[in-house]
Amino acid sequence: MARTKDFDENEVLTKAIQVFWLKGYNGTSMQDLVDSLGISRSSLYDTYTDKHTLFMKALESYQNSGAATIRDIIDNSASAKETIKRLLELAIGDLLSDKEQKGCFMVNAEVEVASHDAEVNTLVCKNDQQMEDAFYQVIQKGKDSGEIKNKQDARALARFIFNAVKGMRVTAKSSTDKAAFDDIIALTISVLG
């Protein structure tokens, strides 16, 4: 008979995200996780098997949460340009208020781990594709309505804007100059025509 867990897995994943986000995958030890998650080492191993499995679950949880927020913005914004502006502001909003300047958890995982971990790479690529597809959907809608005048292919514009998002997320690890990010957002929006 399986034993019932005496902890909330969502709460543990939320805490794990914070530990991995702050220390990075390689900088996080199992002892860091035991100390921070509030569960025993045996419960940690019984539930997640190893650090890598917990990291993947944390990254998936982070990705799912972000995807839901993006979907909400897309579904509840009137114009294409306003939707894109809100998505760009979302990309840097939390980062600018983060005193620890951790950057974006997904981008950090991409830079630190994805090049030598196929499983992380797959998840990062899935996340990137979802983001690009979200921008594409909004841009195509804006082009169809005549709001977006730029003659460039909607997919190319989506890739350009997503690349701007990634750049801002990396920059946020060393700068919290809101005016600089506002300039980047304004210029990115202006490309749409």
SERO-4910 file (N, C-alpha, C, O; in steps of 0.05 Angstrom, whole numbers):
BEGIN
 pado doro    nc1    nc2    nc3   cac1   cac2   cac3    cc1    cc2    cc3    oc1    oc2    oc3
  Met    A     17    -24      0      0      0      0     18     25      0     36     27     16
  Ala    A     12     43    -18     28     68    -21     22     86      3      0     90     12
  Arg    A     44     98     12     42    117     34     33    144     25     41    153      3
  Thr    A     16    157     40      7    184     33     29    204     38     44    203     58
  Lys    A     31    224     20     51    245     24     42    264     45     18    271     47
  Asp    A     61    272     62     54    290     83     63    319     76     69    335     94
  Phe    A     63    325     50     70    352     41     55    358     15     46    340      1
  Asp    A     53    383      9     39    393    -15     59    395    -37     78    411    -36
  Glu    A     56    378    -58     76    378    -80     78    405    -94     99    412   -102
  Asn    A     55    419    -97     57    445   -110     73    465    -94     89    480   -105
  Glu    A     70    464    -68     86    481    -50    116    474    -52    133    492    -53
  Val    A    122    448    -53    149    439    -55    161    448    -82    184    458    -82
  Leu    A    146    446   -104    156    455   -130    160    485   -130    180    494   -142
  Thr    A    143    500   -118    146    529   -116    172    536   -102    187    553   -110
  Lys    A    177    522    -80    202    527    -65    226    518    -81    247    531    -81
  Ala    A    224    495    -95    246    485   -111    253    504   -133    277    509   -139
  Ile    A    233    516   -145    238    536   -166    255    558   -155    275    566   -167
  Gln    A    248    568   -131    263    590   -119    292    582   -114    310    598   -118
  Val    A    296    558   -104    324    549    -98    340    547   -123    362    557   -125
  Phe    A    329    532   -143    344    529   -168    348    556   -183    368    560   -195
  Trp    A    328    573   -181    329    599   -194    351    616   -182    366    629   -196
  Leu    A    354    615   -156    374    631   -142    402    620   -146    421    634   -151
  Lys    A    405    593   -142    431    581   -142    439    568   -168    463    562   -172
  Gly    A    420    564   -187    426    550   -211    425    520   -206    425    511   -183
  Tyr    A    424    505   -228    423    476   -225    448    465   -212    447    450   -193
  Asn    A    471    473   -224    496    462   -214    503    472   -186    517    458   -171
  Gly    A    494    496   -179    500    507   -153    482    497   -130    487    503   -107
  Thr    A    462    482   -137    443    472   -117    450    444   -109    452    426   -126
  Ser    A    454    440    -84    460    413    -74    434    400    -63    414    414    -59
  Met    A    435    374    -60    412    361    -48    407    371    -19    384    374    -11
  Gln    A    428    378     -5    425    389     22    411    416     20    394    422     37
  Asp    A    417    433      0    403    458     -3    373    453     -7    357    468      5
  Leu    A    367    433    -22    338    427    -27    325    417     -2    303    425      5
  Val    A    338    399     13    326    389     38    322    412     57    301    414     70
  Asp    A    342    429     60    340    452     78    317    472     70    304    483     87
  Ser    A    314    475     44    295    496     35    266    486     31    247    501     33
  Leu    A    263    461     24    237    450     17    220    442     41    196    439     39
  Gly    A    233    437     63    218    429     87    208    401     86    189    394    100
  Ile    A    222    384     71    215    355     70    241    339     75    263    350     72
  Ser    A    238    315     84    261    299     90    275    290     64    263    290     43
  Arg    A    300    282     67    315    272     44    302    248     33    300    245      8
  Ser    A    291    230     50    278    206     40    253    213     24    247    200      3
  Ser    A    237    232     34    213    240     19    221    253     -8    207    249    -28
  Leu    A    242    268     -8    252    280    -32    259    259    -53    251    260    -76
  Tyr    A    274    239    -44    282    217    -63    258    200    -70    256    191    -93
  Asp    A    241    194    -51    217    177    -57    199    190    -78    188    177    -95
  Thr    A    196    217    -76    178    231    -94    191    238   -120    178    236   -141
  Tyr    A    216    248   -120    228    258   -144    252    242   -154    262    249   -176
  Thr    A    260    221   -141    282    204   -149    309    217   -146    327    205   -133
  Asp    A    313    240   -158    339    254   -158    336    284   -163    314    293   -169
  Lys    A    358    298   -161    357    327   -165    348    334   -193    333    353   -197
  His    A    357    319   -213    350    326   -241    320    324   -245    308    341   -258
  Thr    A    307    303   -235    278    300   -238    263    323   -224    244    333   -235
  Leu    A    272    330   -200    260    353   -187    264    379   -203    245    395   -205
  Phe    A    287    382   -214    293    406   -230    274    407   -254    263    428   -261
  Met    A    270    384   -268    253    383   -291    224    389   -283    210    404   -297
  Lys    A    215    378   -260    188    384   -251    184    413   -244    164    425   -250
  Ala    A    205    425   -232    204    454   -225    203    471   -251    188    490   -252
  Leu    A    219    463   -270    220    478   -296    193    475   -310    184    495   -322
  Glu    A    182    452   -310    156    447   -323    134    464   -308    117    475   -321
  Ser    A    135    464   -282    115    480   -267    118    510   -273     98    523   -277
  Tyr    A    142    519   -275    147    547   -282    137    553   -310    124    574   -315
  Gln    A    142    535   -329    133    539   -356    103    538   -358     92    555   -372
  Asn    A     90    520   -344     61    518   -345     48    543   -334     28    553   -344
  Ser    A     59    553   -312     48    578   -300     51    602   -319     32    617   -322
  Gly    A     75    604   -331     79    626   -350     61    624   -375     50    644   -384
  Ala    A     57    600   -385     40    595   -408     11    603   -402     -3    615   -418
  Ala    A      2    597   -377    -26    604   -370    -29    635   -368    -49    646   -376
  Thr    A     -9    648   -358    -10    678   -356    -10    690   -384    -25    709   -389
  Ile    A      6    680   -401      7    690   -429    -19    686   -443    -29    703   -457
  Arg    A    -31    662   -440    -57    656   -452    -78    676   -442    -95    685   -457
  Asp    A    -77    682   -416    -96    700   -404    -94    728   -416   -114    741   -422
  Ile    A    -69    737   -420    -64    764   -432    -75    764   -461    -88    782   -469
  Ile    A    -69    743   -476    -78    742   -504   -108    741   -506   -120    754   -523
  Asp    A   -120    726   -488   -150    723   -489   -164    748   -479   -188    752   -485
  Asn    A   -150    765   -464   -164    788   -451   -153    815   -459   -156    835   -445
  Ser    A   -140    817   -482   -131    842   -493   -145    848   -519   -151    831   -534
  Ala    A   -151    874   -523   -167    882   -546   -150    883   -571   -156    868   -590
  Ser    A   -130    900   -572   -115    903   -597    -89    887   -597    -79    879   -576
  Ala    A    -79    881   -621    -55    865   -624    -31    880   -612    -15    868   -597
  Lys    A    -28    906   -617     -5    920   -607     -6    922   -576     14    920   -563
  Glu    A    -30    926   -565    -33    927   -536    -26    900   -524    -14    898   -503
  Thr    A    -34    878   -537    -28    851   -528      2    847   -527     13    837   -508
  Ile    A     15    854   -549     44    851   -550     58    868   -529     77    859   -517
  Lys    A     49    892   -526     60    910   -505     57    897   -477     76    897   -461
  Arg    A     34    886   -472     29    873   -446     47    849   -443     57    844   -421
  Leu    A     51    833   -464     68    810   -462     97    818   -458    112    805   -442
  Leu    A    106    840   -471    133    850   -466    137    860   -438    157    855   -425
  Glu    A    117    874   -428    118    885   -400    118    861   -380    131    863   -360
  Leu    A    103    841   -386    103    817   -369    130    805   -368    140    796   -347
  Ala    A    144    804   -391    170    792   -392    191    804   -374    209    791   -364
  Ile    A    187    830   -369    207    844   -352    196    854   -325    212    862   -308
  Gly    A    170    853   -322    158    864   -298    169    853   -272    179    868   -255
  Asp    A    167    827   -268    177    814   -244    207    817   -242    218    819   -220
  Leu    A    221    816   -264    250    816   -264    260    843   -253    280    843   -239
  Leu    A    247    865   -260    256    891   -251    252    895   -221    267    910   -208
  Ser    A    233    881   -209    228    885   -180    244    864   -164    243    865   -139
  Asp    A    258    846   -177    273    825   -163    300    836   -153    318    840   -169
  Lys    A    302    840   -127    326    851   -115    351    833   -118    373    842   -118
  Glu    A    346    807   -121    367    788   -125    377    786   -154    397    773   -160
  Gln    A    362    798   -172    368    798   -201    374    770   -211    395    765   -223
  Lys    A    355    752   -206    358    724   -214    355    720   -244    363    700   -255
  Gly    A    342    739   -258    336    735   -286    312    718   -289    296    715   -271
  Cys    A    309    706   -312    287    688   -318    296    659   -313    317    651   -323
  Phe    A    281    644   -298    288    617   -292    292    600   -317    311    584   -318
  Met    A    274    603   -337    276    587   -361    301    595   -377    315    577   -387
  Val    A    307    621   -380    330    629   -394    356    620   -379    375    612   -392
  Asn    A    355    622   -353    378    613   -337    383    583   -342    406    575   -346
  Ala    A    362    567   -343    365    538   -348    376    534   -376    392    516   -381
  Glu    A    367    550   -395    376    548   -422    406    553   -424    421    538   -436
  Val    A    415    574   -411    443    582   -412    461    562   -397    483    555   -406
  Glu    A    452    554   -373    469    537   -356    468    508   -364    489    494   -363
  Val    A    445    497   -371    441    468   -373    434    457   -400    443    435   -407
  Ala    A    419    472   -416    407    461   -440    427    451   -461    421    432   -476
  Ser    A    451    463   -462    470    454   -483    481    427   -478    491    414   -497
  His    A    479    416   -454    490    390   -448    469    371   -435    476    350   -424
  Asp    A    444    379   -435    423    363   -424    399    362   -443    385    382   -445
  Ala    A    396    340   -457    375    338   -478    347    343   -467    330    355   -480
  Glu    A    342    334   -442    315    337   -431    309    366   -425    286    375   -430
  Val    A    328    380   -414    324    409   -409    322    423   -435    305    441   -438
  Asn    A    339    416   -455    338    429   -481    310    426   -494    300    445   -505
  Thr    A    299    402   -492    272    397   -503    251    415   -490    235    427   -504
  Leu    A    252    417   -464    233    434   -450    237    464   -457    217    478   -461
  Val    A    261    473   -458    267    501   -465    257    506   -493    244    527   -498
  Cys    A    263    488   -512    254    492   -540    223    493   -542    212    508   -557
  Lys    A    210    475   -526    181    475   -526    171    502   -515    152    514   -527
  Asn    A    183    512   -494    175    538   -483    179    560   -503    162    577   -508
  Asp    A    202    560   -516    209    581   -536    189    580   -559    179    601   -568
  Gln    A    182    556   -568    163    553   -590    135    564   -582    122    577   -598
  Gln    A    127    558   -557    101    568   -548    101    598   -547     81    611   -555
  Met    A    123    610   -538    124    639   -537    124    651   -565    109    670   -571
  Glu    A    140    640   -583    140    649   -610    112    646   -623    103    664   -637
  Asp    A     99    624   -619     73    619   -630     52    639   -619     34    648   -633
  Ala    A     55    646   -593     37    666   -581     40    693   -595     21    706   -603
  Phe    A     65    702   -599     70    727   -613     60    725   -642     48    744   -652
  Tyr    A     65    702   -655     56    699   -683     25    701   -685     15    715   -702
  Gln    A     11    688   -667    -18    689   -667    -28    718   -665    -46    726   -679
  Val    A    -16    733   -646    -25    760   -642    -18    778   -666    -34    794   -675
  Ile    A      6    774   -677     15    790   -699     -2    784   -724    -10    802   -738
  Gln    A     -7    759   -729    -24    751   -752    -52    763   -749    -63    773   -769
  Lys    A    -63    762   -725    -89    775   -721    -88    805   -726   -106    816   -738
  Gly    A    -66    818   -718    -63    846   -723    -59    853   -752    -69    873   -762
  Lys    A    -45    835   -766    -42    839   -795    -69    836   -810    -76    851   -828
  Asp    A    -84    815   -802   -110    810   -814   -129    833   -810   -145    839   -828
  Ser    A   -128    846   -787   -146    868   -781   -136    894   -793   -151    914   -793
  Gly    A   -111    895   -802   -100    920   -812    -86    937   -791    -75    958   -797
  Glu    A    -86    928   -766    -74    943   -745    -43    943   -748    -30    963   -743
  Ile    A    -32    920   -755     -3    917   -759      3    921   -788     -6    905   -805
  Lys    A     19    941   -795     23    949   -822     49    937   -834     53    937   -858
  Asn    A     68    928   -817     94    919   -826     89    896   -846     74    877   -841
  Lys    A    102    897   -869     98    878   -891    114    852   -886    111    833   -901
  Gln    A    132    851   -866    148    827   -860    129    804   -853    107    808   -844
  Asp    A    139    780   -858    124    756   -851    118    756   -821    135    763   -804
  Ala    A     94    748   -813     85    748   -785    103    730   -768    109    737   -745
  Arg    A    112    708   -779    130    690   -764    157    703   -759    168    701   -737
  Ala    A    168    717   -779    193    731   -776    191    753   -754    209    756   -738
  Leu    A    168    767   -755    164    788   -734    162    775   -706    172    786   -687
  Ala    A    148    753   -705    145    739   -679    172    731   -668    178    733   -645
  Arg    A    189    721   -686    216    712   -678    233    736   -669    247    735   -649
  Phe    A    230    758   -682    244    783   -675    236    792   -647    253    799   -630
  Ile    A    210    793   -642    199    802   -616    207    783   -594    215    791   -572
  Phe    A    206    757   -600    213    738   -579    243    740   -573    251    737   -550
  Asn    A    259    746   -593    288    750   -588    292    775   -570    310    775   -554
  Ala    A    276    795   -574    278    819   -557    271    812   -528    284    821   -509
  Val    A    251    795   -525    243    785   -498    267    771   -484    273    777   -461
  Lys    A    279    753   -499    301    738   -487    324    757   -480    336    754   -459
  Gly    A    330    776   -497    351    795   -491    345    811   -466    363    816   -450
  Met    A    320    820   -463    312    835   -439    315    818   -414    324    827   -393
  Arg    A    308    792   -417    310    775   -393    339    771   -385    344    769   -361
  Val    A    357    769   -404    385    767   -397    395    793   -385    409    793   -365
  Thr    A    388    815   -398    397    842   -388    387    847   -360    401    860   -344
  Ala    A    364    837   -353    353    841   -326    369    829   -304    365    834   -280
  Lys    A    388    811   -311    406    800   -291    427    820   -282    438    817   -260
  Ser    A    431    841   -298    451    860   -290    441    889   -289    455    907   -279
  Ser    A    417    894   -298    406    921   -298    376    921   -291    361    903   -299
  Thr    A    368    940   -275    340    944   -269    331    972   -277    313    983   -265
  Asp    A    344    983   -298    337   1010   -308    311   1008   -324    311   1002   -347
  Lys    A    289   1015   -311    263   1013   -323    261   1029   -349    248   1021   -368
  Ala    A    273   1053   -348    272   1070   -372    285   1057   -396    275   1059   -419
  Ala    A    306   1042   -392    320   1028   -414    301   1006   -425    299   1003   -450
  Phe    A    288    992   -408    269    971   -417    245    983   -430    235    972   -450
  Asp    A    235   1006   -420    213   1019   -433    220   1028   -462    204   1026   -480
  Asp    A    245   1037   -466    255   1044   -492    255   1020   -511    247   1021   -534
  Ile    A    264    997   -500    266    972   -517    237    964   -524    233    956   -547
  Ile    A    219    965   -506    191    957   -511    179    976   -532    167    966   -551
  Ala    A    183   1002   -529    172   1021   -548    183   1017   -576    168   1017   -596
  Leu    A    209   1013   -578    221   1009   -604    212    982   -617    207    981   -641
  Thr    A    209    962   -600    200    936   -610    172    939   -621    166    928   -642
  Ile    A    154    953   -607    127    957   -616    126    973   -642    110    968   -660
  Ser    A    145    992   -644    145   1010   -667    151    994   -693    143   1003   -715
  Val    A    166    972   -691    173    956   -714    148    945   -727    148    938   -751
  Leu    A    126    942   -712    102    930   -723     88    948   -743     72    939   -760
  Gly    A     94    974   -742     83    993   -761     55   1002   -755     43   1018   -769
***
